[in-house]
Amino acid sequence: MGQVVTVLDARVVPERTADLRAAYADAMRGPFPPGLVRTALLQHASDPAQWRIETVWESPEALAAMRQAPGKPRGVLIFEAAGARPVLTVFHAIDGLGNESQGADDRGPRQRWSVAPCLVVDDVVRTATYYRDTLGFHYDRFWNDPPSFCMVKRGGVVIMLAQAERGGAMRPNQVADPGRAALDAYLWIDDADALFAEFKAAGAMIVRDIGDRPYGCRDFDVEDCDGYRLCFGHDLEG
């Protein structure tokens, strides 16, 4: 048996929409249960009170393990935070989930790929702590003794942090190409405005304000504690 899709449907009154989105954003900070492939919060196109959380699991066993864990499933808690009681439907994936539907071209559907930038840092513990406390990422562990490597994660994105053997080895792209605000990573997210507000409240260094761009995205730039410049944005509709 292949992948499994769980669908949670519920109606949320308009005045509780902000609570729903905040609860979902908090859940996307992780940690995530093993076997979760991807998840999405969906709003009905013609009925704005109708909401759905759709989650893909790599196997029925992964879904069963999540259900056996203590406490209520995270998706149920997200809806309950908005005063809603969701209805669950489970589907078995027959075909199609192995491909990215938006990646089709004349060669056929593309396989699902992902990438993790690797940033060289002076102090991996300090930098991982910054990503956790200021940018809302999480990490599971450090590698080596003393620590020299860590992977910080949020919303399915992974950023590798590698501590150099000698100090001062960091080289953000803007150092190599000064004056052009060169990025070190671009992160596509669900809601740039919500994340912008979250980062400002957490004291992140915003180096380019949020706005709609001519290349079809709404985004903003953050400079991390080591001078690396990250852009967070979502695609503009239409």
Secondary structure, 3 states (H helix, E strand, C coil): CCCEEEEEEEECCHHHHHHHHHHHHHHCCCCCCCCEEEEEEEECCCCCCEEEEEEEECCHHHHHHHHHCCCCCHHHHHHHCCCCCCEEEEEECCCCCCEEEEEEECCEEEECCCCCCEEEECCHHHHHHHHHHCCCCEEEEEECCCCCEEEEEECCEEEEEEECCCCCCCCCHHHHCCCCCCCCEEEECCCHHHHHHHHHHHCCEEEEEEEECCCCEEEEEEECCCCCEEEEEEECCC
